[in-house]
Amino acid sequence: MPIIKKFLRGVYEHSNLFKIRNPSVTVGDNEVKEITPFRGVIQTRGSVISSDDFNEMQKNGVYFVETEYSENYGSGVDAYVIKNLESEQELFEGLKLKFVIPKTNNFDNPVVVFKNNNYSLKFNDNENLKSKSLIKDNIVNLIYTGNYFLIELITQASENTLGIAKLYSSTEAETDSARVKEIIEKNTGNNEESPGKTKWTKLFETLDHTKILTVWGLVKFLSKLLKPAGEDDYGLINYKKIREVSPRPDLSPYIPFSKGYRNTNNSDFVLRGNSTDCWAPRHLYMYLENGDYMGCFHVNGGRAYYKVPNRNGGNWCEIMDNFDMASRDSNIQHAHGRITETWNKAFDAWNKANDAQVNRIYEIRMVGYVEDGINGKGERNGYVLTKVSRNYGETQDHIKIGSRALQFHRNGQWLNAYFA
């Protein structure tokens, strides 16, 4: 175990007395004398130091050793070979070594070589070193754990390496926060400062990335950047203030959704139109001034329809246009012509049937015998000659002709036959 001992100095009766005597050996010169302390009685005994004490003290020391870089201890292995350490106790747990890194490691898991034995370098039990962790010319502290070396870097920290970091001073925080504030206020960060570099790039290059910003420095930065905005000053502003200072547009020329006809939500579209045209959806609903529903108009690309509550049960009705009416009129005219033609034929047939009925001759008879002399007699309508006789005892003037009336029964009455 580590021991820190307090060694006591021995105290004698005479601390500054000496005596002169001849030397115990012959040196060939009589003038040479031997001076020895004359201490007298020991008043306080000093500490007695054993070999174990010295060995334990050596274990508690730190040994600055020299190493050389080698790639001869395996493919892809960075080896740091200890050159000037002799240890009769071999490596013991708690041994502390220190050396200057001769070359930056190129690979993960570098090793330390002592007496041809490889020992891993680790940050802790579960974390091995990565490539570029050991930077050339930096100083590293090692502690042997019995199986591997734990590493303590005495290097300056950077974005990619472990090490000791400095703190941002109050003066630096004040200066750099003012530079950041100036760029933000003027909005010049993306302006080109030098060929290929913006103001932001130049600022980042000048900042010390190895320093830690303290809480005080952070507050200093934030106080410069997060202060409330003024009328002419850059700063923070909340939503309430934005609403307070924002210009309010004149909405009087606009119609709010709450004024939507029959629908007051904001899911509707607004009809567009110009001096001649209007664009609308396919259903146009119409109402009376008091809000009563009157009907709807609809077109589907081929026909036009409407519906009203009191026609077809409130369902769609198709609208007839001039083309429909022309077709209808043509059909009606055609039907009228056929009807007229049919009527004429029927009337003619009726006339013929009626004529046949009225003028039908049911009976023919000869009535009313009349006998006349042959001389001086003319035709008599409806009479036919039925007899010629002569009285031989007389002259030719006594020739007699007899005739009868030829009658036919038609339409309920007897009529004499008439001349053609």
Secondary structure, DSSP 8 states (H G I E B T S, - for coil): ----------EES-SS-EEEE--SS--S-TT--EEEE---SEEE------HHHHHHHHHTSEEE--EEEES-SSTT--EEEE-S---TT-S-TT-EEEEE--S---SSS-EEEETTEEEEEEEETTEE--TT-S-TT-EEEEEE-SSSEEEEEESB--SSS--B-EE--HHHHHHHHHHHHHHHHHT-TTSEEETTEEHHHHHHHHS-TTEE--HHHHHHHHHHHSSB--SSS--B--HHHHHHHS-----TTS--GGG-SS--STTS---EE-SS-EE--SEEEEE-TT--EEEEEEE-SS-EEEE-TTSGGG--EE---HHHHHHHHHHHHHHHHHHHHHHHHHHHHHHHHHHHHHS-EEEEEEEEEEEEESTT----TTEEEEEEEE-TTS-GGGEEEEEEEEEEEETTEEEE----
